[in-house]
Amino acid sequence: MITFCAIGTYAHRQPLAYPQIRAHCLPQIRVTEDPGRADIVAVSHTKDLEIFGAGLRRSLSRDQRLILLSEEPFWDTCWGTSPLERDLVHDTPDGPLPLTQLNHVTSAIYDFDKIPYFPLTSAHFSTRYTRWFSRNSMRSASGWKEHLTSSLGQAVFMMARRKSPRYEVTFPQAGVFSICNQRTAIAEACQGVEMVHLGQGWHDTPPRQGLTDWHLDKFLTLDGGYCFVSAIENTHQYSYVTEKLFDAYAVGAVPLYVAGTPHRVHELALPGTWLNLLDVPFQEIPELMADFAMTPAFFEVYAEQQAGLARLFGDRDILHAELARLSAALFDEFSGVLER
């Protein structure tokens, strides 16, 4: 058994902070709130390493190990100094602090089989997707034609409006790069009465994460109202797929996405059912959406996509197998850290 403790402001944003994942890790991994009793002590953001690094340098015993356990490539690339390196050394006033970085690139934790990591972080994702995609799968190709050719809004961008030189980061050798500035530019290029922008930075609204249930609010706000829904991530990394893609399909829309050829979105979304904006000039995107071919073949494959997602999230064995894979990966990674 491995005893684990996460500390810091971002301790709630790592795999073992989520009850569903934590339960599947027992008895191999036990979580404690006392870092002095932990085999592995974790921070989940470089900011916490800056704050707590000196104290950890003084307090960690020779038998304990420190890790940077990050679930967000956005943090790794825009705040971290070496997001592709597994072995790090953090400088403190008292000397060097060695640690192991476990993220989407440096570990197997997030290398999902069928369901990506983020929908595993709460039971409500699988419950809702089961219901929503079951509903959607009942609609035939002709039903989707009637829906998507009716008087819907053209596109909606529900996202924080982020623009900063900080986000101009790229690591081409790993296929990792920030998309924050790019997706903001895409949204800004889409103007008009049928283009809607929602979220922090657009209309002086607070962060949506402050809502009691931001995910349900998103569904209720967007369901059946738009032809295209932005599902563009903040960071491009091959295995980094959040709830955004599934939310776009759940509300009966065509997802807008940015993905290179090896990206695993290609395993989750059938060709032609989503619009890839990779390397598309921003000013051409409104016309690209307007010219999107809503053919009989498209409606057939779109109905197939909805049915496939209904099968994926409706099969509890798939969910449990994915959680088992994740827990095994965490145990293997932690074991490797302790053996060093």
C-alpha positions in Angstrom: 0.0 0.0 0.0 1.2 3.5 -0.9 0.2 6.5 1.3 -0.4 9.7 -0.6 -0.9 13.3 0.5 -1.6 16.4 -1.8 -0.9 19.8 -0.4 -1.4 23.4 -1.6 -3.9 25.6 -3.2 -4.4 23.2 -6.1 -4.6 20.0 -4.1 -8.2 19.6 -5.2 -7.2 19.4 -8.8 -5.4 16.0 -9.1 -6.8 12.5 -9.7 -6.9 11.4 -6.0 -8.9 14.5 -5.0 -12.0 13.0 -6.7 -14.0 10.5 -4.7 -14.8 8.2 -7.6 -11.2 7.8 -8.6 -10.0 7.7 -5.0 -12.4 4.8 -4.2 -11.1 2.8 -7.2 -7.5 3.2 -6.0 -8.2 1.5 -2.6 -6.5 -0.5 -1.1 -3.4 0.0 -3.2 -3.3 3.8 -2.6 -4.5 5.4 0.6 -4.9 9.2 0.9 -3.9 11.0 4.1 -4.2 14.7 5.0 -0.9 14.5 7.0 2.1 14.9 4.8 4.3 13.6 7.5 2.6 10.2 7.2 2.7 10.0 3.4 5.1 8.0 1.3 4.4 10.4 -1.6 3.7 14.1 -1.1 2.3 15.9 -4.1 1.7 19.4 -5.4 -0.4 20.0 -8.5 0.7 23.3 -9.8 4.1 25.0 -10.2 2.7 27.9 -8.2 2.4 25.6 -5.1 5.9 24.4 -5.6 7.1 28.1 -5.4 5.0 28.6 -2.2 5.8 25.3 -0.4 9.1 24.3 -1.9 11.3 25.6 0.9 9.2 24.0 3.6 9.2 20.7 1.8 12.9 20.8 1.4 13.2 21.0 5.1 10.4 18.6 6.2 10.6 15.7 3.8 12.4 12.6 5.1 14.8 10.5 3.1 12.1 7.9 2.6 9.5 10.3 1.2 9.2 11.3 -2.4 7.8 14.6 -3.8 5.9 14.7 -7.1 4.3 17.4 -9.2 1.0 15.6 -10.2 -0.7 17.7 -12.8 -4.0 17.1 -14.6 -3.7 20.3 -16.6 -1.3 20.7 -19.6 -2.4 24.4 -19.5 -0.6 24.8 -16.2 2.4 22.7 -17.2 3.1 24.7 -20.4 2.2 28.2 -19.4 3.6 28.2 -15.8 6.0 25.2 -15.6 9.5 25.5 -16.8 10.1 22.0 -18.2 6.7 20.3 -18.9 8.3 17.5 -21.0 10.7 16.4 -18.3 9.9 13.7 -15.7 12.8 14.5 -13.3 12.9 18.0 -12.0 15.0 20.0 -9.5 13.4 23.0 -7.9 15.7 25.6 -6.4 15.0 26.7 -2.9 16.9 29.1 -0.5 18.0 26.0 1.4 19.2 24.1 -1.7 17.9 21.9 -4.5 14.6 20.0 -4.1 14.3 17.0 -6.4 10.9 15.8 -7.5 9.2 13.8 -10.2 6.7 15.4 -12.6 3.7 13.2 -13.6 1.6 14.8 -16.3 0.0 14.0 -19.7 3.4 13.8 -21.3 5.7 12.3 -18.7 3.4 9.5 -17.4 0.9 6.9 -18.5 -1.8 8.2 -16.1 -3.8 10.0 -18.7 -3.4 7.5 -21.6 -7.0 6.5 -21.6 -8.5 3.4 -23.3 -12.0 4.5 -24.3 -13.0 7.3 -21.9 -10.7 10.3 -21.3 -9.6 11.3 -17.9 -11.8 14.4 -17.2 -15.2 12.7 -17.6 -13.9 10.2 -14.9 -13.5 12.9 -12.3 -17.1 13.0 -11.2 -19.9 10.4 -11.4 -22.3 13.1 -12.7 -20.5 13.1 -16.1 -21.3 9.4 -16.8 -24.8 9.7 -15.4 -25.6 12.8 -17.5 -24.0 11.6 -20.7 -25.8 8.3 -20.4 -29.2 10.1 -20.3 -28.3 12.8 -22.8 -26.8 10.5 -25.4 -29.6 7.9 -24.9 -32.0 10.7 -25.8 -30.0 11.8 -28.8 -29.6 8.3 -30.1 -33.4 8.0 -30.5 -33.2 10.7 -33.2 -32.8 9.4 -36.7 -30.8 10.9 -39.5 -33.9 12.6 -40.8 -34.6 13.9 -37.3 -31.1 15.4 -37.2 -31.7 16.9 -40.6 -34.8 18.6 -39.3 -33.0 19.8 -36.2 -29.8 21.1 -37.7 -31.4 22.8 -40.6 -34.0 24.6 -38.5 -33.6 28.2 -37.2 -30.7 27.6 -34.8 -28.0 30.1 -33.8 -25.0 29.6 -36.0 -22.4 29.1 -33.3 -21.7 29.6 -29.6 -18.4 30.1 -27.8 -18.8 29.4 -24.1 -15.2 29.9 -22.8 -13.0 32.4 -21.0 -11.7 35.1 -23.1 -7.9 34.7 -22.6 -5.2 36.7 -24.4 -1.7 37.0 -23.2 1.9 36.6 -24.4 2.2 33.9 -21.6 0.0 31.6 -23.8 2.3 31.7 -26.8 4.1 28.5 -25.9 4.7 25.4 -28.1 6.6 22.2 -27.7 6.5 20.8 -31.3 8.6 17.7 -30.5 5.7 16.5 -28.3 2.8 17.9 -30.2 2.0 20.2 -27.3 1.0 23.9 -27.6 -1.3 26.4 -26.0 -4.5 27.2 -27.9 -5.8 29.9 -25.5 -4.9 32.9 -27.7 -5.9 31.0 -30.8 -9.4 30.0 -29.6 -10.0 33.6 -28.4 -9.0 34.8 -31.9 -11.4 32.3 -33.5 -14.3 33.4 -31.3 -13.5 37.1 -32.0 -13.5 36.4 -35.7 -17.1 35.0 -35.5 -19.3 38.0 -35.2 -23.0 38.7 -36.0 -26.4 38.1 -34.5 -26.1 34.3 -34.8 -22.7 34.1 -33.1 -22.9 34.0 -29.3 -20.1 34.5 -26.8 -20.6 33.5 -23.2 -18.2 33.3 -20.3 -15.6 35.4 -18.4 -14.1 38.2 -20.3 -17.0 38.6 -22.9 -19.7 40.5 -21.0 -18.1 41.3 -17.6 -19.4 38.0 -16.2 -17.7 36.1 -13.4 -16.0 32.7 -13.9 -18.5 30.0 -14.7 -16.8 27.7 -12.2 -18.4 29.8 -9.5 -21.8 28.5 -10.5 -23.5 25.9 -8.3 -23.4 23.4 -11.2 -21.6 24.9 -14.2 -21.9 21.7 -16.2 -25.6 21.3 -15.9 -26.1 25.1 -16.5 -24.0 24.7 -19.7 -26.2 21.9 -21.0 -29.5 23.7 -20.2 -28.2 27.0 -21.8 -27.0 25.4 -25.0 -29.2 22.4 -25.6 -30.7 22.4 -29.0 -30.0 26.0 -29.7 -26.9 26.1 -32.0 -25.6 24.4 -35.0 -21.9 24.7 -33.9 -20.6 24.7 -30.4 -16.9 25.4 -29.6 -15.2 22.5 -27.9 -11.7 23.9 -28.4 -9.4 23.0 -25.5 -7.0 25.4 -23.9 -4.0 23.2 -24.8 -3.3 20.8 -27.6 -1.9 17.5 -26.3 -2.7 14.1 -27.9 -4.5 12.6 -24.9 -6.0 15.8 -23.5 -9.7 15.6 -24.2 -12.0 17.3 -21.6 -15.8 17.3 -21.3 -16.1 20.0 -24.0 -16.2 17.6 -27.0 -18.9 15.4 -25.4 -20.9 18.5 -24.3 -21.1 19.8 -27.8 -22.5 16.5 -29.1 -24.8 16.2 -26.1 -26.5 19.5 -26.9 -27.0 18.3 -30.5 -24.4 20.5 -32.2 -21.3 20.1 -34.4 -18.2 20.5 -32.3 -15.6 23.0 -33.3 -12.2 21.6 -32.3 -8.4 22.0 -33.0 -6.5 18.8 -33.4 -3.5 17.4 -35.2 -3.5 14.0 -36.9 -2.3 11.9 -33.9 -4.7 13.6 -31.5 -7.0 11.0 -29.9 -10.1 13.1 -30.6 -10.0 11.2 -34.0 -10.8 8.0 -32.0 -13.8 9.6 -30.3 -15.4 11.6 -33.0 -16.3 10.2 -36.4 -14.9 12.1 -39.4 -17.3 14.7 -40.8 -19.2 15.1 -37.5 -17.0 17.8 -36.2 -15.1 20.8 -37.7 -11.3 20.9 -37.3 -10.0 24.4 -37.3 -6.4 23.5 -37.1 -4.4 26.0 -39.2 -7.5 27.6 -40.6 -7.1 31.4 -41.0 -9.4 33.1 -38.4 -11.1 35.3 -40.9 -12.2 32.3 -43.0 -13.9 30.4 -40.2 -17.3 32.1 -40.4 -17.5 31.2 -44.1 -16.3 27.7 -43.4 -19.2 27.2 -41.0 -21.7 28.7 -43.4 -20.5 26.3 -46.2 -20.4 23.2 -44.0 -22.0 20.4 -46.0 -25.2 19.2 -44.3 -25.7 16.3 -46.8 -27.7 13.1 -46.3 -24.4 11.3 -45.7 -23.6 13.8 -42.9 -26.8 13.2 -41.1 -26.4 9.5 -41.3 -22.9 9.6 -39.8 -23.9 12.2 -37.2 -26.7 9.9 -36.0 -24.1 7.1 -35.9 -21.9 9.3 -33.8 -24.7 10.0 -31.3 -25.5 6.3 -31.1 -21.8 5.4 -30.5 -21.6 7.9 -27.6 -24.8 6.4 -26.1 -23.2 3.0 -26.2 -19.9 4.3 -24.8 -21.4 6.0 -21.7 -24.3 3.6 -21.3 -21.9 0.6 -20.7 -21.0 0.6 -17.0 -18.3 -2.1 -17.7 -16.5 0.4 -19.9 -16.6 3.0 -17.1 -15.4 0.6 -14.5 -12.6 -0.7 -16.7 -11.4 2.8 -17.4 -11.4 3.6 -13.7 -9.5 0.4 -13.1 -6.9 1.3 -15.8 -6.5 4.8 -14.2 -6.0 3.4 -10.7 -3.5 0.9 -11.9 -1.6 3.6 -13.8 -1.4 5.7 -10.7 -0.2 2.8 -8.6 2.5 1.9 -11.2 3.7 5.5 -11.5 3.9 6.0 -7.7 5.6 2.6 -7.3 8.2 3.7 -9.8 8.8 6.9 -8.0 9.3 5.2 -4.7 11.7 2.6 -6.1 14.2 5.3 -7.1 
